[in-house]
Amino acid sequence: MGLLDNLRAGLAPAKEKVSDLAQQHGGKIGQGLDKAAKLADEKTKGRYSGKIQTGTGKAKGALDRIAHKESDGTDGDVMPPPTSSPPSSAS
């Protein structure tokens, strides 16, 4: 068993705990993200509204992936594993 395997095995309980907490407190975390986004937008006088909203949306998406990891049986990877596609023929 290599170093990476040891790390993964050691982090598995922590990932489960984070998933459980995200499921239990997802609403409050989302509200906190919205509150922080609003405050940041006010402090920057709206100059970065688009970037703030994009970041907030990505954070909420990550929270959803973490919270639903256990229920759908996935491991929460952002990108699916690569699949091989047949070579295209140029004619």
Buried (B, 14 or more C-beta within 10 A) or exposed (E): EEEEEEEEEEEEEEBEEBBBEBBEBBEEBBEEBEEBBEEBBEEEEEEBEEEBEEBBEEBBEEBEBBBBBBEEEEEBEEEEEEEEEEEEEEE
